Amino acid sequence: MFSWPSNYDSCYTLSGVITKEGVGLHSGEKTRIKISPFEKEGFYVSFSDKPDDIFQLNQNLIGSTMLCTAVKLAGRNLYTIEHLLSSLAGCGLSYIHIEVDGKEIPLLDGSAIQWVKAFEEVGIKRVPKPKNFIREVNKSMIFNKDSSVIALTPSNKITIISTINFSYKAIGNQTYVIDLNPKSFVENIAPARTFGFKDQFQELSELGLIKGGSLENALVCDGDKWVNPPLRFSNEPIRHKILDLIGDLALVGLPKAQILVYKGSHSLNALLASSLKN
């Protein structure tokens, strides 16, 4: 039986090739990707129509953080990369090549668990520990955007403490703490799905967003209840916020630190990641 490591002392890549297709959350278009082991450290992307143009993902390529994380690659945008990157980094995987046929990573069920199951099917293999997969931190940092705050302090392990506070009674105040490692990520974070709000659907649709959103790939909150229960965890929303954070930090390497987040967002995560990239 497959079992994930209980620490990040080693780094891994895939033992085989994965192909997945699905609908993009915002474009609503079908997209297909192939994930393969790669000879270089990091996460690399190419498009199927130009397979020889390969880009290493990094924080400098971030183009947008509006309701997802997008990167700009030689004038082309690739949207909603955070769930796949979260699944890779959370599971301790690097040395990865992602070939994309489309302009968005497929949403699948709105969580990271289908990626994780695909990794388990092909297996993983150990590689020499890369320099930047786990990033040593030697100073504390704090950033804020309006009422949202993210803070980091050096630690001997990766601990994430995240809090959200919504006026919707179905969510309310939620706090979750996790000592992050591949095993805890797979069990406690990867299954948590993205979520949205019924009363915002019209506005987002008019902005050309969430064209691919459905009750099959997102939890929908309607005030004091969920439109499509049951939840996988009673506090699934806060766990998904942590999933997003891990994906956004994957571009610079997971920091060996205690990270405290209040009302996190992709733009707030990007502030922290930018400060770590050097």
Buried (B, 14 or more C-beta within 10 A) or exposed (E): EEEBBEBBEBBBBBEBEBEBEBBBBBBBEBBBBBBBBBEEBBBBBBBEEEEEEBBEBBBEBBEBBEBBBBBBBEEBEBBBBBBBBBBBBBBBBBBBBBBBBBBBBBBBBBBBBBBBEBBBEBEBEEBEBBEBBBBEBEEEBEBEBEEBBBBBBBBEEBBBBBBBEBEBEBBEEBEBEBBBBBBBBBEBBBBBBBBBBBEEBEEBEEEEBBBBBBEEBBBBBEEEEBBBEEBBBEBBBBBBBBBBBBBBBBBBBBBBBBBBBBBBBBBBBBBBBBBBEE
